[in-house]
Amino acid sequence: MADAPGAVKQGAQDYAQLLGIQSGHIVQEIGWDEDSDTLISESIEDAIGEELLDEETDELCDVVLLWWREDDGDLVDGLVDSIRSLAENGRIWVLTPGIGKEGALAPGVISESAQLAGLVQTKAERLGNWQGSCLVQRGNKKP
């Protein structure tokens, strides 16, 4: 049976809510690949009523969704690049494969990389097979 037009998929709205993303937010998506969970991206698009901005945007964003895997390189570099698009009170959600999944990061990598990039972790959420870590610029305590 097909979903009714405009119907929210089961769990889809929950992802946007867990990430604190609402209508009116400007969201950029970086690092999306075939292994990324499209349900997460689609739930955010449904919540904001717009498509996610790509890596090439010049707009300042409320949220940067950064998909990251162990073999994607230096996370500090990825975070510093992500900050360029971030509005003053914005946040970065780093999405990594969950523990035990291919591409999962070693414990402590996100918090250490965040610190080196001038960010602090405020929250962590499990999103299906992915782990989300919310990072904000130092001095900004908004989750």
C-alpha positions in Angstrom: 0.0 0.0 0.0 1.5 3.4 -1.0 1.8 6.2 1.5 -0.7 9.1 1.0 0.8 12.2 -0.5 2.5 14.3 2.2 2.4 11.4 4.7 5.3 11.3 7.2 7.1 8.0 7.2 7.2 6.2 10.5 10.1 7.5 12.5 10.9 10.3 10.0 9.6 13.2 12.1 11.2 11.7 15.1 14.7 12.2 13.6 14.1 15.8 12.9 12.7 16.3 16.4 15.7 14.5 18.0 18.0 16.8 16.1 16.1 19.8 17.2 15.4 20.8 13.5 12.2 22.8 12.8 10.4 24.7 10.1 12.4 27.7 9.1 15.8 26.3 9.8 18.4 26.4 7.1 20.2 23.0 6.9 23.3 22.1 4.9 24.2 18.5 4.3 27.9 17.5 3.8 29.4 14.1 3.2 26.2 12.3 2.1 27.0 9.0 0.4 25.2 5.8 -0.6 25.6 4.4 2.9 23.9 7.4 4.5 20.4 7.0 5.9 18.1 8.8 3.5 15.3 8.6 6.0 17.2 11.1 8.2 17.8 13.5 5.4 14.2 13.2 4.2 12.8 13.7 7.7 14.8 17.0 8.0 13.5 18.1 4.5 9.9 17.4 5.6 10.4 19.3 8.9 11.9 22.4 7.2 9.8 22.3 4.1 12.9 22.7 1.9 15.6 20.7 0.3 18.9 20.5 2.2 21.6 22.7 0.9 24.7 21.1 -0.5 28.4 21.5 0.3 28.8 24.4 -2.2 26.3 26.8 -0.5 27.3 30.3 0.5 24.3 30.7 2.8 24.8 30.7 6.6 23.1 27.7 8.1 21.4 27.0 11.4 22.4 23.4 11.2 25.2 21.5 9.3 24.6 17.8 9.0 28.0 16.2 8.6 28.1 12.6 7.6 31.5 11.2 8.7 33.2 7.8 8.5 36.5 6.6 9.8 38.2 6.7 6.3 36.9 10.2 5.5 40.1 11.8 6.6 40.8 14.2 9.4 37.6 15.1 11.3 39.2 18.3 12.6 39.5 19.5 9.0 36.0 18.5 8.3 34.7 20.4 11.3 36.7 23.5 10.5 35.3 23.4 6.9 31.7 23.0 8.4 32.1 26.0 10.7 32.4 28.3 7.6 28.7 27.8 6.8 27.5 27.9 10.4 25.4 30.9 11.6 26.6 32.4 14.9 24.2 30.3 17.0 24.2 27.3 14.7 25.2 23.7 15.4 26.8 20.9 13.6 25.4 17.4 13.9 28.2 14.9 13.1 26.6 11.6 12.0 28.8 8.6 12.2 28.1 4.8 11.8 27.1 3.3 15.1 29.6 1.3 17.2 30.5 -2.0 15.5 29.4 -0.8 12.1 31.8 -0.3 9.2 33.3 3.1 9.3 32.6 3.7 13.0 35.0 6.1 14.7 37.1 5.1 17.7 35.8 6.4 21.1 36.9 9.9 21.9 37.6 11.0 18.3 34.6 13.3 18.0 35.1 15.1 21.4 38.9 15.5 20.7 38.3 16.7 17.2 35.6 19.1 18.3 37.8 20.6 21.0 40.6 21.1 18.4 38.2 22.8 16.1 36.9 25.2 18.8 33.6 23.3 19.3 32.0 21.5 22.3 29.7 18.5 22.2 26.3 19.2 23.8 24.2 16.2 23.0 24.3 12.7 21.4 21.5 10.8 19.8 21.1 7.3 18.3 19.5 7.6 14.8 18.9 4.1 13.4 22.4 2.7 12.5 24.0 6.1 12.9 25.2 8.0 15.9 24.6 11.8 16.0 26.8 14.2 18.0 25.7 17.8 18.4 28.5 20.3 18.4 28.4 24.1 19.0 30.9 26.8 18.9 32.5 27.5 22.4 30.4 29.9 24.3 27.1 28.8 22.6 25.3 26.4 24.9 22.3 25.9 22.6 21.8 22.1 22.1 
